[in-house]
Every structure is written in C-alpha cells, then in structure tokens.
C-alpha cells in the first residue's frame, strides 16, 4: 500500500527536437502545478503551488522532479511554506526527490519555510545530478508569527539536503 500524501507533485522533462518539454505533470491533493509560464526563451518555467494556505499538523507532501539528459527547466514555488502549530506534536513533512540527467540544468527556486509557534516540521531534499549537469537551488528558513513577537518558537524543524553528482555525495546539510 502506498503512502498517502496531502499534496503530491510528479514532473518529468524530456528533450524533443532540441527543446525541453514537460512530459508528465501529475498533481494531487493540496498541490498544483501552474500552466507553463511564458518566457522570452524556450526554457519551460512552472510554479509549484500549495493550495491549502499552509501546512497543518501531521500532513505529508511530496515533490518528485526528473530531468532527462540535455534538458533545462525552471521551477519555483508560488509562496513560502507556512507550517502551522502542531498541538499534538505530529510532524509535518515535505519530501523533495530530484533527478537531473547528464548535461541537464535545473533552476529550483524554493521560497523559504516559515514555521509558526509550536510547529513541528521535517523537510528532506534528495538531489541526484548526472555528469555535466548543473543545479541552481535556493531554500531558506525564517521565523513565523508569535503572539509575543519573539522569533523562532517552533518546537522542531529539520531541513536536510543531500546532493550527489554521478553517484558521489558532494553536499550533505
């Protein structure tokens, strides 16, 4: 039985006639994918959207992104990930699994994560890069609102990022 996610995105990109196109754009639950955003070039550009306004206690989200060899795509989120209070200490999770083929380029601009007071959150990002591939990645963490204006009052936050290149670990944070 597969794990249930409150939001799920699966995207894959392939090369066709010298251009990158989105082959698969699957979304389910509280996650959406925008229509392709027009640009002056030929690089596909999409927003990854969370429709719930924020993540609630115990929810699970998944993004799986795959770029075939010799492709180039731009992905960004529409808003930060707001993590609301977790009164029962159930951890909210976001898993990102990214595979970038040989000589491919991924620009992956994630807005910051904002855990509110008493939030419990775990984000795991696994990125596998092929030979000659390139990655531009942004990600961040900032404090959410609290009634006494004191920052960083979440219960627990874990943000783990692992990047391998051609099967060799190059980044583990």
Secondary structure, 3 states (H helix, E strand, C coil): CCCCCCEEEEEEEEEECCEEEEEEEEEEECEEECCCCCCCCCCEEEEEEECCCCECCCCEEEEEEEECCCCEEEEEECCCEEECCCCCCCCEEEEEEEEECCCCEEEEECCCEEECCCCEEEEEEEEEECCCCEEEEECCEEECCCCCCCCCCCCEEEEEEEEEECCEEEEEC
